[in-house]
């Protein structure tokens, strides 16, 4: 990585079903400082905080969407300000709904560039208000960025007109009002292993590239890295989002929705370190670190160790 790093924390967990992820960014930074990582001890931090916002929980199929939209607007401004300084935005966010804001900011700033996304996550995050079983918006950021604005054939949710209007505002986030922000062929999932039928239909119908743990065990993490970069070869820029639930739960269950059969720390370290060596990488996000969920093996300690490794 040849750019100066600048840290952005998005301290919001309005999109999650379990509270506590908004504490993850600051808890992780504290551990990095304890480790003595000079990059993070000396770096200015831009904080986007959710304090003072009312969480209305409604409407039912996109819970807290108005509060999330407010956070996303401020996060978009923060990311664009870092990009305008020609610096590398390293984002530590609360829940993964915030990833939609980061992608929106990059596309809004580089609106004439073809943007690729590497989504390292146990989950597909492709639900929308039309298909969600829970209403939790950390399961929807990629639907936002792919511009999903209607349901699937079959029994979809009864979404109100107000909710549809709010969703469409989220899809068009950014001054350029670009939607979709990314194309299906410019998205790659790594270690995807827990998704609903509706998300599988989207993946198959859109032809989205993905790698499962079974593939990883068969061909190895290095082959996955090479195939991912080859698949995104036509992209001008690539954004990487790392959800800590991509890690195996034996490492830590300090995240909202841990899923067995995940990445080892060595695999994650190799993958992220190698990606940062690629000049197309425009930003990196760590997300879903919840200090309230595992005090035996705190996820913020695991995440800080991994971040320390890849930036050293």
Secondary structure as UniProt FT lines:
FT   STRAND          5..11
FT   TURN            14..15
FT   TURN            19..20
FT   HELIX           21..23
FT   HELIX           24..34
FT   TURN            35..36
FT   HELIX           38..42
FT   STRAND          45..49
FT   TURN            51..52
FT   TURN            60..61
FT   TURN            63..64
FT   HELIX           65..84
FT   TURN            85..86
FT   STRAND          88..93
FT   HELIX           96..98
FT   HELIX           99..109
FT   TURN            110..112
FT   STRAND          115..120
FT   TURN            129..131
FT   HELIX           137..139
FT   HELIX           141..145
FT   TURN            146..147
FT   HELIX           161..171
FT   TURN            175..176
FT   HELIX           184..186
FT   STRAND          187..190
FT   HELIX           197..206
FT   STRAND          209..211
FT   HELIX           213..219
FT   HELIX           221..231
FT   TURN            232..234
FT   STRAND          237..243
FT   HELIX           244..246
FT   TURN            249..251
FT   TURN            256..257
FT   HELIX           265..276
FT   TURN            279..280
FT   STRAND          281..287
FT   TURN            291..292
FT   HELIX           299..310
//
